[in-house]
Amino acid sequence: MTWAMGTREAGYTLTEMLASLIIVGFTAALMFSGITTGRRVWENADRMSAFGETVSGAQMMLRERLERAYPATRYDKIPTYADFTGTENAVNFLSPPRDVSAPSALQRYTLSLAQNGDLVLADLSDVAVDPKAPGTPLVLLHNVQQLDIAYYGVVPPDKAPSWHDQWAGRPVLPALMRIRVQFPPDDPRAWPELMVKPFAMVDTMCVLTIMTGKCRGRQ
């Protein structure tokens, strides 16, 4: 009798075993749910980080090129003007080549929004055989809904600087450029407003050659 009672006291009843299994199963379910949720949080964070790096990379590229925009003087019209043409949705300018192409001649860059929604920065050598060629496109961003560019400076007859949606045929580059990019409503990316100040506004290196009507040493 004593041995039988000791055996019952050392064991577990069926109810206790079922309760233990339920608790273990519930704990495992909570742990799995937590791991899944944590993985989704990290995946979302990684995706947002990738989006941010893409936008940041595009802005860095544009800033580097536009800050070093070269205001080459053009003499094919009177009065002379800087080789820079900007509209509200595109801009064409001269700037040094990217590092992968250096050293080489100045490049003619065109920033625009393609019909398929790609934000494109195309470049072509300023001494290319065909100056009207489309250039080599570099896609900065995909799936862009709208591109807006504005230019800050003085445009006669105004005497005070203000924002303009056009900048062409001016003797100097704009004092500031503002670039805004808009994504579709369901796109999680954000574009911080990009403000760029060109380093040089006037072509101080130009010495006119009367016979060619161009700056000395330039084609």
C-alpha positions in Angstrom: 0.0 0.0 0.0 2.8 2.4 0.9 4.6 1.7 -2.4 1.4 2.3 -4.5 0.7 5.7 -2.8 4.3 6.8 -3.3 4.0 6.0 -7.0 0.8 8.1 -7.4 2.4 11.0 -5.6 5.5 11.0 -7.9 3.5 10.9 -11.2 1.2 13.3 -13.1 -2.5 13.0 -13.7 -3.9 13.1 -17.3 -5.4 16.6 -16.6 -2.1 18.0 -15.5 -0.3 16.6 -18.6 -3.0 18.1 -20.9 -2.7 21.5 -19.1 1.1 21.4 -19.4 0.8 20.7 -23.2 -1.6 23.5 -23.7 0.7 26.0 -21.8 3.7 24.8 -23.8 1.8 25.1 -27.1 0.5 28.6 -26.2 4.0 29.7 -25.3 5.4 28.4 -28.6 2.6 30.1 -30.5 3.5 33.4 -28.8 7.2 33.0 -29.5 6.5 32.2 -33.2 4.2 35.2 -33.5 6.8 37.4 -32.0 9.6 36.2 -34.3 7.3 36.7 -37.3 6.4 40.2 -36.3 10.0 41.1 -35.5 11.1 39.8 -38.9 8.4 41.9 -40.7 9.5 44.9 -38.7 13.1 44.4 -39.8 12.1 43.7 -43.4 10.0 47.0 -43.5 12.9 48.9 -41.9 15.3 47.5 -44.5 13.0 48.3 -47.3 12.5 51.9 -46.0 16.3 52.2 -45.6 16.8 51.1 -49.2 14.3 53.6 -50.4 16.0 56.3 -48.4 19.4 55.4 -49.7 18.1 55.5 -53.3 16.6 59.0 -52.8 19.7 60.1 -50.9 21.9 58.8 -53.7 19.9 60.6 -56.4 20.1 63.9 -54.5 23.8 63.5 -53.9 24.4 62.9 -57.6 22.3 66.0 -58.6 23.9 68.2 -56.0 27.5 67.3 -57.1 26.7 68.0 -60.7 24.6 71.2 -60.3 27.0 72.7 -57.7 29.8 72.4 -60.3 27.7 73.6 -63.2 29.9 75.6 -65.6 28.5 78.9 -66.9 30.3 78.8 -70.3 29.7 82.0 -72.2 27.9 81.7 -75.5 28.5 84.3 -78.3 26.1 83.0 -80.9 23.5 85.5 -79.9 23.5 89.1 -78.7 23.6 89.7 -75.8 25.9 86.9 -74.7 24.5 84.3 -72.3 25.5 81.4 -70.1 25.2 77.9 -71.6 22.4 76.8 -69.3 18.7 76.2 -70.1 16.2 75.4 -67.4 12.4 74.8 -67.5 10.0 73.7 -64.9 10.4 70.1 -65.7 13.9 69.8 -67.3 17.4 71.4 -67.1 20.4 71.3 -69.4 23.8 72.4 -68.2 27.5 71.8 -68.4 29.5 70.2 -65.6 32.6 68.1 -65.1 32.3 64.4 -65.9 31.5 61.8 -63.3 34.4 60.1 -61.6 33.9 56.9 -63.7 34.4 59.1 -66.9 37.2 61.4 -65.7 39.4 62.8 -66.9 37.6 64.1 -70.0 35.9 67.1 -71.4 33.0 68.9 -69.8 29.8 66.9 -70.1 26.4 68.3 -71.2 23.8 67.0 -68.7 20.1 66.9 -69.1 17.8 66.2 -66.1 14.3 65.2 -67.1 11.4 62.9 -66.3 10.9 60.1 -68.9 7.4 59.1 -70.1 7.8 55.7 -68.2 8.3 57.6 -64.9 12.1 57.3 -64.7 14.0 60.3 -63.4 16.9 60.5 -65.8 20.2 62.4 -65.9 21.7 62.0 -69.4 25.2 63.1 -70.2 27.1 63.8 -73.5 30.6 65.1 -74.0 30.7 68.7 -74.9 33.1 67.9 -77.7 31.0 65.1 -79.1 30.7 64.8 -82.9 26.9 65.1 -82.8 26.0 67.7 -80.1 22.3 66.9 -80.5 22.7 63.2 -79.7 20.5 62.1 -76.7 23.5 61.2 -74.5 24.0 58.3 -72.1 21.0 58.0 -69.7 21.5 57.4 -66.0 18.3 56.4 -64.2 18.3 58.0 -60.8 14.9 56.9 -59.7 12.0 54.7 -61.0 8.3 55.3 -60.7 8.3 59.1 -60.3 5.1 60.9 -60.8 6.2 64.5 -61.2 9.4 66.7 -61.4 9.3 70.4 -60.6 12.3 72.7 -60.9 12.5 76.3 -60.0 15.3 78.9 -60.3 16.1 81.8 -58.0 17.7 85.0 -59.2 17.1 88.4 -60.8 15.3 88.6 -64.1 14.8 92.1 -65.6 12.9 94.3 -65.4 12.6 93.1 -61.8 15.5 94.3 -59.6 14.9 91.9 -56.7 15.6 88.2 -56.9 12.6 85.8 -56.9 11.7 82.3 -58.0 11.1 81.5 -61.7 10.0 78.4 -63.6 12.3 79.3 -66.6 15.9 80.2 -66.8 17.4 80.5 -70.3 19.4 83.1 -72.2 20.6 84.7 -69.0 24.1 86.1 -68.6 24.6 84.2 -65.3 23.4 81.0 -63.7 20.6 81.1 -61.2 21.7 81.9 -57.6 19.7 78.8 -56.4 17.9 75.9 -57.8 15.0 74.0 -56.2 14.2 70.5 -57.2 11.0 68.7 -56.1 10.1 65.1 -56.9 6.7 63.7 -56.3 6.0 59.9 -56.0 2.6 58.1 -56.5 0.3 58.3 -53.4 0.9 54.6 -52.5 4.7 55.0 -52.7 6.4 55.0 -49.3 9.4 57.1 -50.5 9.9 60.7 -49.6 11.9 63.4 -51.4 13.2 66.1 -49.1 13.2 69.4 -51.0 16.6 69.8 -52.7 18.2 73.2 -52.8 21.4 73.7 -54.8 23.6 76.7 -55.1 26.0 76.7 -58.1 29.6 77.4 -57.1 30.2 79.7 -60.2 27.6 82.0 -61.8 29.8 83.9 -64.3 32.3 82.6 -66.8 35.3 84.6 -65.6 37.7 82.4 -67.7 36.2 83.5 -71.1 38.4 85.7 -73.3 36.6 86.5 -76.5 38.4 85.7 -79.8 37.0 88.1 -82.4 37.8 85.9 -85.4 35.9 82.8 -84.0 33.4 84.6 -81.9 34.1 82.2 -79.1 36.1 82.1 -75.9 39.8 81.6 -76.5 40.8 77.9 -76.6 37.3 76.7 -77.0 35.8 75.1 -80.1 
